Amino acid sequence: MKVNKLKLEIEKAWEQKNSWGTDENIKNIVIQVIEHLENGFIRVSDLLNGKWVVNEWVKRAIIMYFSVREMNVIELGPLEFYDKIPIKNKFQEKKVRVVPHAIARYGSYISPGVILMPSYVNIGAYIGEGSMIDTWATVGSCAQIGSRVHISGGVGIGGVLEPLQAHPVIIEDDVFIGSRCVLVEGVLIEKGAVLGANVVLTASTRILDITNEQPIEIKGVVPRYSVVIPGSYPKKFPSGTYYVPCAMIIGKRKESTNKKTSLNEALRTHNLVI
């Protein structure tokens, strides 16, 4: 079934919540959508005319998938799981390197050349070619990771399924995310950015560009090629003044054909610990 037809069928079925678990036609349509996610034919979010657009109908299909699936025992050698969603497999065919104990759920797409260290990738996530998901990193449901991205150890990429119109966390190409960073609530990390260790970003986190005489405040987006470190700023409360976390843009990574060289320069110049 063509994608446009699937979209119409999902939107129609969405209004029939009482039938999700019993109607075989709805079940088959939902399974087709998840298969398309699994194979990378569709994505939760697409870049159209320079802007990221959420495919709400795909998120609807993911939510419906939980209703049409039954609980099953999943056995992997001596390991046993009990869940509704299968575990992704056939990594050799997909040309994806997977180190024990990395787990990716069915319905996520992982491109050729990706390396999964012991990590977790949830349904609806998309990971572009040549990216590295390092040890104990988590890629939440519907998160969109670009090509040649390095997600360092212990990074938490939040999942965003609901509300349907909410943007997932999006990390564009050639980004470096330092150890123990946390990115949630649909934040956008634009192409080539570098986040130092322990940067925490939510939709409301203040991002301060301090590279000029006066700081410039933004929220929810790290601009292209920015070098970012964690910081704090004073805020008055009824009981006194306390320091609140923020993120600080302290420079720009050079746009270069040699991405590794420009990254190393950025790390040395700003003395970042990744």
Order of alpha helices (4+ residues) and beta strands (2+ residues): alpha-alpha-beta-beta-alpha-beta-beta-alpha-beta-beta-beta-beta-beta-beta-beta-beta-beta-beta-beta-beta-beta-beta-beta-beta-beta-beta-beta-beta-beta-beta-alpha
